[in-house]
């Protein structure tokens, strides 16, 4: 199906969902002034619903087909499902919109009023990059490159790692684990991605499609499945095997340290969609193995004989992340 046809189909589904469910709800709760914004939010809601369907219908059976391990801690998985619902159904982005839209309006609005429309990346090569699928792939590569360096930052700065560590603390990775993040960590990443997307001229519809593709791929990467894309495929797109190494205890997020010294931040396989950046910057590890996942301090006691607690439920995980940020946990 042509890309334009898919866009038209999605727009029709979005309009139908908006008119039958969202719009009546908006008026019922007295928020009629937000109808236009509610229509945009409906797009994120629809994408989330489609993603959840893909998780349950496609990735779920794959996990049952060739699992890496047997899931024993169902409570931990249920917490990850809560994170997924918050992010994929647009609740987190809705909160981000209300919190950050005034800031964007104050900063970007005057620039647009002065005649600056940003740099349109799809106008880079007239006749080629303005073709819908070409510009889509171009934006995907650029945003993935930015995401790679954001991910390096999450692992390179101790204050950022104190938040991002929550994502790595899951010792039972499943297709629900991708969104197991501290909300502040997600906010920082999303703001950076949105700013770059606006600067290079990504259209709203393209941005939704890009995010949907990235999220679905990341759900597959975190899935509890023995899946390797082969020698060539591993170097084209990130597989569950490649990304699982990034989560492996004592390897994926640690750099070698001198004997007797504590582990240092570092690691391998930081790519989000494309392994190209890991290859280019020397952080790729294509070993074909499925190590236990988690963080060293969860399984190795410190000098006092204690293991670090990353929390069991949503609120405890968020609170402990903030305490780590200020050095109190």
N, C-alpha and C positions, 0 to 999 in steps of 0.2 A: 504494500500500500504506500502511495506517495506521501511524503512528509506533510504536505499541505492538507491532504485528505485526513491524516491522523489528527492534525491540528483542528480541523473543522469538526471532526467527530468529538474530540475532547471538549471543544467550546460548546457544542450542542448538549453534551452531558452535563457540563458545568451550569449552563443556563437552566436546564431542567431541574437539577438538584437545588439551585438557588430559588427558582420560582415556587417549587413545591414544598421545600423544607426551610431553607435558610431565611428567605425574605419574610415569610409569615412570622417566624420566630423573632427576627429583628424588630419588627413592628410591635409584636406582642410584649416585648420587654422594654418598649419605649426608646429604642435606639434608631429611629427612622432616619436620623441625620447621617448615619454611618452606612447607608445602603450600598453606596458605590464601593466602599472598602470591604463590606461584607461579601460583595460579589467576588472580589479578588481573593478573599479568604476562602471562599467556596472552592476555588481552584486548588488550593493547598489541601483542603479537606478531601476533595475527589482524588487527588493524587495519592493521599494517604490511604484511602479506602482501597484503591487499586493495588497499592503496594502490599497491604495486609493480605489481600486476596492472593497475590503472587507468593507471599511467604507461606501461606497455608496450603496452597494448591501445588506449588512447584518445589520450593526449597525444603519444606517440611518433609515430604516423601523422600527427598534425597538424603536428609539426615537419618531417616529410619532405614534407608537402604544400606549405607556404608558409614556408620557412626565411628568416630574416633574413640569414644568412651561411652560408658553407660551413665546416664544422668541419674544422680542419686539425691541431689539437693534441689528439690522442686521449688522450694521457697525462693532460692536465689534466682531461678529462672522466672518465677512470677514477678519478681522485682524488675527484672530486665524487660518483661512484657509491658509493665507499667511505663518504663522509660520510652519504649517504642511507641505506645499509644500517645503519650504526651507529645512526642516529636512528629510522628507520622500523620497524626490527625490535625496538625496545625496549631495545637494549643501553645506550644513554645514560641512559634513564629508570630502568633497573634499577640502574645505578651511582648515580644520584641518590637512589633510594629507600634503598639501604643506607647512603649517606652522611648523608642528611638526615632519615630517619624518626625516629631518636632525638631530634633537635632538635625536630621537630614534636611528638613525644610529650611532651617535657618542657615545652613552651610551651603547647600546646593542651590536653593532657590535664588539667591542673589546672583550666583554665577550664571544660571540660565537666563535670568532677567537681563544680564549684561551681554548676552549673546553667545556665551560659551556653552556648547552642546556636548562637550566631551569628545573623546577620540573614538570614532566608530571603527572598530577593528574589521568589521565585515566590508568596509570600503577600502581596505588595504590594496586590493587588486580587483578593480572594477571588471565585472563580467565573470569573475571566478569566485572570489570570496563573498560576493553578495548572493550566491546561490544558497538556498536555505540549508541544505545538508552540509555544504562545505563550511559555511559560517558556524554551524552547530559544532562540527568537529574541531574547528579552530578555537572556538570559545572553550570547548571541553579540555583541549590540550593546555591552554593558557591557565584556566582555573585549576586544573590538576597540578600544574607546575607550582602555582601559588600555594595550593594545599600541601604539597610536599614540604615546602619550607615552613609553613605553619606547623606541620607535624614535627619537623626537626626542632622548631622552637619549643614545642610542648615537652620535648625530651631534653632539650639543651639548657633551659633555664630552670633553676631549682624551684622558683616560685610557681612557674607554670606547671612543672612536673607534679607539684604538691596537689594540684587540681586534677591533672590528667591521669594521675596514678589510679584514680577510681576506676577508670576504664580498663586498666590492666589488672585490677584486683579480682576479676572474675576468673575462677579456677575451673569453671564449667562453661566454656564458650559454646554458644548456640547462635542460631540465626537472629535471636533477640538481643544479642550482646552489643551490637554496634552502637546503640543509643545510650548505653550505660555510661553516661558522662556527667561530670559536675555541670550544673546549669551555667555557672560563671565561665567555665572552660568553653562550653558551647557558644555562649554569648560572644566571647572574644573571637572565636573562629568565624562565626557567622557574620559578625560586623566586618571583619577583614575581607571575607569573600564577597559580601554585598558591595562594599566600597569598590573593590577591583572590578566587579561585574558592571557597576554603573560607569566607572571610568572608561571601560573599553566598549561600552555601548550594547551590552546584552539586553535584548528586549524581554519584557516580563514573561511572555509565553515561553521563550527559549530558556529563560532562567529556571522556570518551574520544571521544564523537561530535563534540563541538565541536572538539577538537584535530584529529581526522581531517579534518573539513571545512576547517579553516584550512590544514592542511598541503597538502591536494590543491589548494586554490585557489592557494596560494603556489607550488606546483610549476608550475602553468599560467602564473602571472605571469612566472616566470623562463624559460619555454620559448623556444626559438629559433623563434619563429613570428610572422609579420606578422598580428596579430589585434587588431582595434579593435572595441569594442562599440557604436559609434555614438554620436551626440550625447547621447542619453538614457541608454543603457546604461553609458557611461563614468562617469556620475554616480551610478550605482546600485551597481556592483560594479567592483573594480579589474581592469583588463585587462592583458595582456602589454605593450601599447603604453604605457599609463600608468605601469606599474612600470619599464619599461626606461628611461624618462626619469630615474628615480631613480638608475639605475646609470650614466647617461651621464657620460663624462669631462668634467670642468670645469664641470658643470652640476648634476647630481642631488644631489651632496653638498657643494657649495660655495656660499658666499654671496658676493655682489659685494664687492670690496675696492677701496679707493682705488688709483689708478695708482701703480705701483711697489711696492705692498705685496703680501705673499704672500697666497694665497687663505685665506679664513676658513671655519670649519665652518658648515654651514647646509644649504641645498638645498631640494628639493621632493619631493612625492609620498611622504610617510612612511606613509600608510595601509597597513594589512595586508590587510584585506578590503574595507572600505568607504571610498570617497573622501570621504565626508561630512565627516570631521574635517579633511581638507586644505582643503576648501572653507570650512569654518567658521573655521579659524584662519589662512587666507591662505597656505597652502603648496601649493596645487594648481596643476599645469601640465598642461593638456589638449592640448598641442601634439601633432599627429599626425605624429611622425617617429621614426626608428629610428637613434639615434646609436651610435657605438662605445662599448663599456662598459669600465670599468676605473677607475683612479685616475691623476690627472695625473702624479704622480711616477714612474709606471711608464713614461711615454712622453716626459717632459720632464726632461732631466738637471738636477741641482742645480748649485750654484756650482762644485763639484769635477768636474763632468762625469759624475756617477754617477747611475744609475737605482736606485730602491729595490727591493730584493728581498723578495718576499712568500712565497717558497718554492715548490717544485715538488711535493713529496710531503706526505703527511699530517703526519708528524712534524716536518719542517722548517717547515711552516706554523705548527704549534702553538708550536714553539720561538721562531721569529721574532716571533710575536705577544707572547709573554712578554717578549722583549727590547725590543720597542717600548713595552710597558707601563712598563718601568723606564727608558726613554730610552736604550737601548743599541743600537738598530737603526733 
